[in-house]
Amino acid sequence: MVWLRRDLRLHDHRALAAACASGAQVFVAFVFDTTILGKLDNPDDRRLTFIHDSLAEVDAALRVRDARLIVAHGDPVEEIPRLAKAIGATSVWTNKDYEPSAVARDDAVAAKLKAAGVAFTALKDQVVFEEREVLTRTGGVYKVFTPYRAAWLSALGAVAGSGTASDAVRACDPDLDALAACGAEAVRGKTLDDWPLERLGFRRRELWIAPGMRGAKQLLARFRPKVADYETARDRPAPAAEEPDGTSGLSAHLRFGTLSIRECVRLALATRGADTWLSELVWREFYQMILSQTPELAAGRPYKPETAGIRWPGTDEHFAAWCEGRTGYPIVDAAMRHFNRTGWMHNRLRMIVAMFLVKDLLVDWRKGEAYFARHLLDFDFAANNGGWQWSASTGCDAQPYFRIFNPIGQSERYDPDGRYLRSELPELAACADREIHFPHAKGRNPRAAAYPLPLVDHGLQRMKAMGLFQAR
Ligand SMILES: Cc1cc2nc3c(=O)[nH]c(=O)nc-3n(C[C@H](O)[C@H](O)[C@H](O)COP(=O)(O)OP(=O)(O)OC[C@H]3O[C@@H](n4cnc5c(N)ncnc54)[C@H](O)[C@@H]3O)c2cc1C
């Protein structure tokens, strides 16, 4: 039995390929994990639509081969051994998940299966290099990205743009002829039809990207001709109607595994000028590695322990204004309103809003991290925690003194004609390009009468933020 988790596809899939190669008949299963779903208090959570639709595509592809996706609802520690017993599985295959709670869950599942005489095998699939595979010369864990990337590329042994792929990224396509034809008895009460979204307690949402393997394929095809332009195009946020524009928009697909990371790396290796995009894929692995080697991060600990004592003085009122996009700083407000409506935010904007919350509003980064975790369609603990701690200067590469973005300067630089701002902030329609980045700079601006006054003065707050780091 293959247990799908964050790998909702049937191609280039290590666990499925290995199970199919084992010579046994293979069943494919998924568990709606109540220990996770129980913590999601928003019935409109978009991720459930993404997951459900992606599973429906997997099920449809299995049906073509007279197989079915077997679906359970409950705690996987109980459900996986129960399903394995029900279908008479001798072995359970899965792809590894490096989040501390997932590691603990898998250990418990493995122990329970072992007691029942069922083997459990978890394979590396989600990343090219995992855990301690890329280490410093002295066998230590990298704490800074740039040397990690150099070591990662060297371990890959393939040169970007050369078209050569190393073994580490070769496709693992399963032989789907090994799939077990599921008789009605085997799947009774255990299919996706038995678990519609509403029964799980969630409502269907509009998504800004198509889910599933097909959605990933479409986005990748759209991005393929743009990979080489990524370096110059990646920092310009596009209005909602045009996203994802200069970046791939593939993060949710990589999060839920409707796309294989190896396929992305192969594309980057085969494309001249794709080095910068490849670096982003390495950032993803860097944060996965950091989390696997520092599981305490999942308990809210800053990566740099010396920053743990900082008492962030930001207020609940300011946090609420940030969440709702009414800080008086247009680039922050546009990004947050767009985010609240869609669950998507461009990388440059994630950095700007995160830094603004922490360094201008002086709010504890963990509050922003939790807000993103609740609303991001592509939420991934390792990347989100890494991004927040980078922005808050509490993480790897922490640089409190010069990593304080000026939100007005960022807006002028990355949205010079205010196209993005205008698409989200109708109150600024009458503003000229030169004033739109900070309309109330010289007191209340009648052309932005309906737009809030700035909550804080950036110059002053910047000094206060530096003071917090100095005083710790
Ligand atoms: C505060 C903050 C929070 C973030 N939270 C998340 C999150 O929860 N989930 C998430 O996937 N990314 C997160 N990121 C990283 C990054 O913003 C997104 O991965 C990126 O915006 C997704 O857009 P894209 O798919 O078009 O990326 P592209 O620019 O096309 O990059 C390709 C892929 O590389 C990976 N990637 C790119 N940048 C990063 C990065 N800095 N860190 C880790 N992986 C990266 C993603 O998987 C992405 O899909 C966060 C960044 C910040 C600053």
The ligand as an SDF file (V2000), in Angstrom:
LIG
                    3D

 53 58  0  0  0  0  0  0  0  0999 V2000
    7.6850   35.6930    5.1570 C   0  0  0  0  0  0  0  0  0  0  0  0
    7.7600   34.6280    4.0930 C   0  0  0  0  0  0  0  0  0  0  0  0
    6.9350   33.5110    4.1720 C   0  0  0  0  0  0  0  0  0  0  0  0
    6.9980   32.5060    3.1930 C   0  0  0  0  0  0  0  0  0  0  0  0
    6.1730   31.4120    3.3090 N   0  0  0  0  0  0  0  0  0  0  0  0
    6.2480   30.4250    2.3790 C   0  0  0  0  0  0  0  0  0  0  0  0
    5.4300   29.2590    2.4810 C   0  0  0  0  0  0  0  0  0  0  0  0
    4.6810   29.0700    3.4480 O   0  0  0  0  0  0  0  0  0  0  0  0
    5.4940   28.3420    1.4730 N   0  0  0  0  0  0  0  0  0  0  0  0
    6.3510   28.4820    0.4020 C   0  0  0  0  0  0  0  0  0  0  0  0
    6.3680   27.6090   -0.4750 O   0  0  0  0  0  0  0  0  0  0  0  0
    7.1630   29.5460    0.3100 N   0  0  0  0  0  0  0  0  0  0  0  0
    7.1410   30.5260    1.2460 C   0  0  0  0  0  0  0  0  0  0  0  0
    7.9540   31.6220    1.1350 N   0  0  0  0  0  0  0  0  0  0  0  0
    8.9430   31.6520    0.0420 C   0  0  0  0  0  0  0  0  0  0  0  0
    8.4860   32.3390   -1.2540 C   0  0  0  0  0  0  0  0  0  0  0  0
    7.9050   33.5770   -0.9870 O   0  0  0  0  0  0  0  0  0  0  0  0
    7.5050   31.4950   -2.0730 C   0  0  0  0  0  0  0  0  0  0  0  0
    8.0070   30.1870   -2.2100 O   0  0  0  0  0  0  0  0  0  0  0  0
    7.3080   32.0730   -3.4620 C   0  0  0  0  0  0  0  0  0  0  0  0
    6.8080   33.3720   -3.3760 O   0  0  0  0  0  0  0  0  0  0  0  0
    6.3570   31.2120   -4.2470 C   0  0  0  0  0  0  0  0  0  0  0  0
    6.1820   31.7620   -5.5040 O   0  0  0  0  0  0  0  0  0  0  0  0
    6.5820   30.9660   -6.8020 P   0  0  0  0  0  0  0  0  0  0  0  0
    6.0790   29.5800   -6.7290 O   0  0  0  0  0  0  0  0  0  0  0  0
    6.1830   31.7970   -7.9720 O   0  0  0  0  0  0  0  0  0  0  0  0
    8.1540   30.9000   -6.6430 O   0  0  0  0  0  0  0  0  0  0  0  0
    9.3810   30.9210   -7.6380 P   0  0  0  0  0  0  0  0  0  0  0  0
   10.0410   32.2290   -7.4630 O   0  0  0  0  0  0  0  0  0  0  0  0
    8.9770   30.5220   -9.0120 O   0  0  0  0  0  0  0  0  0  0  0  0
   10.3300   29.8290   -7.0050 O   0  0  0  0  0  0  0  0  0  0  0  0
   10.1880   28.4320   -7.3010 C   0  0  0  0  0  0  0  0  0  0  0  0
    9.9550   27.6390   -6.0440 C   0  0  0  0  0  0  0  0  0  0  0  0
   11.0770   27.7380   -5.1900 O   0  0  0  0  0  0  0  0  0  0  0  0
   10.6420   27.7010   -3.8330 C   0  0  0  0  0  0  0  0  0  0  0  0
   11.0430   28.9610   -3.1960 N   0  0  0  0  0  0  0  0  0  0  0  0
   11.2010   30.1560   -3.7910 C   0  0  0  0  0  0  0  0  0  0  0  0
   11.6470   31.0720   -2.8990 N   0  0  0  0  0  0  0  0  0  0  0  0
   11.7560   30.4350   -1.7280 C   0  0  0  0  0  0  0  0  0  0  0  0
   12.1670   30.8420   -0.4310 C   0  0  0  0  0  0  0  0  0  0  0  0
   12.5770   32.0840   -0.1650 N   0  0  0  0  0  0  0  0  0  0  0  0
   12.1210   29.9320    0.5510 N   0  0  0  0  0  0  0  0  0  0  0  0
   11.7450   28.6710    0.3250 C   0  0  0  0  0  0  0  0  0  0  0  0
   11.3600   28.2310   -0.8930 N   0  0  0  0  0  0  0  0  0  0  0  0
   11.3650   29.0880   -1.8990 C   0  0  0  0  0  0  0  0  0  0  0  0
    9.1370   27.5600   -3.8440 C   0  0  0  0  0  0  0  0  0  0  0  0
    8.8300   26.2020   -3.7480 O   0  0  0  0  0  0  0  0  0  0  0  0
    8.7840   28.1050   -5.2100 C   0  0  0  0  0  0  0  0  0  0  0  0
    7.5860   27.6170   -5.7350 O   0  0  0  0  0  0  0  0  0  0  0  0
    7.9120   32.6310    2.1120 C   0  0  0  0  0  0  0  0  0  0  0  0
    8.7290   33.7610    2.0390 C   0  0  0  0  0  0  0  0  0  0  0  0
    8.6600   34.7500    3.0220 C   0  0  0  0  0  0  0  0  0  0  0  0
    9.5520   35.9550    2.9130 C   0  0  0  0  0  0  0  0  0  0  0  0
  1  2  1  0
  2  3  1  0
  2 52  2  0
  3  4  2  0
  4  5  1  0
  4 50  1  0
  5  6  2  0
  6  7  1  0
  6 13  1  0
  7  8  2  0
  7  9  1  0
  9 10  1  0
 10 11  2  0
 10 12  1  0
 12 13  2  0
 13 14  1  0
 14 15  1  0
 14 50  1  0
 15 16  1  0
 16 17  1  0
 16 18  1  0
 18 19  1  0
 18 20  1  0
 20 21  1  0
 20 22  1  0
 22 23  1  0
 23 24  1  0
 24 25  2  0
 24 26  1  0
 24 27  1  0
 27 28  1  0
 28 29  2  0
 28 30  1  0
 28 31  1  0
 31 32  1  0
 32 33  1  0
 33 34  1  0
 33 48  1  0
 34 35  1  0
 35 36  1  0
 35 46  1  0
 36 37  1  0
 36 45  1  0
 37 38  2  0
 38 39  1  0
 39 40  1  0
 39 45  2  0
 40 41  1  0
 40 42  2  0
 42 43  1  0
 43 44  2  0
 44 45  1  0
 46 47  1  0
 46 48  1  0
 48 49  1  0
 50 51  2  0
 51 52  1  0
 52 53  1  0
M  END
$$$$
